[in-house]
Amino acid sequence: KHQDTILGDTPTQNRVLDLDNIKDAQALEIQKLKKKVKKLEKRRKSRTPQLKRRLFKVRIESSAEKSLGNQEDASNQERNDQDEEI
């Protein structure tokens, strides 16, 4: 009789077992999600340097184009000055 009071009735035992199963399932789901997050973070970290390099190259190319544009304008200005003298 004493053991019945410790263990409780069958529906209570079933509820406890169900809660344990739910807890285990949730723990497993949490582990899967954490693993997925790590994988995504790792992928993002590996892509970041590539993007930075690409952006840096674009910046260099665009600044080179700007500086060339200024040189071309200067050479055109010199030609215009020479034409005006004639």
C-alpha positions in Angstrom: 0.0 0.0 0.0 2.9 2.4 0.8 4.3 1.9 -2.7 1.1 2.8 -4.3 1.1 6.1 -2.6 4.6 6.8 -3.7 4.1 5.9 -7.3 0.6 7.3 -7.4 -2.2 6.1 -9.6 -1.7 4.9 -13.2 -3.0 8.0 -15.0 -0.5 10.1 -13.0 2.3 7.7 -13.9 1.3 7.9 -17.6 1.3 11.7 -17.5 4.8 11.7 -16.0 6.0 9.3 -18.6 4.4 11.4 -21.3 6.1 14.5 -20.0 9.4 12.7 -19.9 9.0 11.7 -23.5 8.0 15.2 -24.5 11.0 16.6 -22.6 13.3 14.2 -24.5 11.8 15.1 -27.8 12.2 18.8 -27.1 15.8 18.3 -26.1 16.5 16.4 -29.3 14.8 19.2 -31.4 16.9 21.8 -29.6 20.1 19.9 -30.4 19.1 19.7 -34.0 18.3 23.4 -34.2 21.6 24.3 -32.5 23.5 22.2 -35.0 21.6 23.9 -37.9 22.5 27.3 -36.5 26.2 26.4 -36.2 26.1 25.2 -39.8 24.5 28.4 -41.1 26.9 30.6 -39.1 29.9 28.7 -40.4 28.6 29.1 -44.0 28.0 32.8 -43.4 31.5 33.2 -42.0 33.1 31.5 -45.0 31.1 33.7 -47.4 31.9 37.0 -45.7 35.6 37.2 -46.8 34.6 36.5 -50.4 32.0 39.3 -50.3 34.5 41.7 -48.8 37.1 40.9 -51.5 34.5 41.4 -54.2 33.4 44.7 -52.7 37.0 45.8 -52.3 37.7 45.0 -56.0 34.7 46.9 -57.1 35.8 49.9 -55.0 39.3 49.8 -56.5 37.9 49.5 -60.1 35.4 52.3 -59.6 38.1 54.6 -58.0 40.4 53.8 -60.9 37.7 54.7 -63.4 37.2 58.0 -61.6 40.8 58.8 -61.6 41.1 57.9 -65.3 38.1 60.1 -66.0 39.9 63.1 -64.4 43.0 62.4 -66.5 40.9 62.2 -69.7 39.2 65.5 -68.8 42.6 67.2 -68.2 43.9 66.0 -71.6 40.7 67.2 -73.3 41.1 70.5 -71.6 44.7 70.8 -72.9 43.5 70.1 -76.4 40.7 72.7 -76.1 43.3 75.3 -74.9 45.5 74.5 -77.8 42.6 74.8 -80.2 41.7 78.2 -78.8 45.2 79.5 -79.3 45.1 78.7 -83.0 
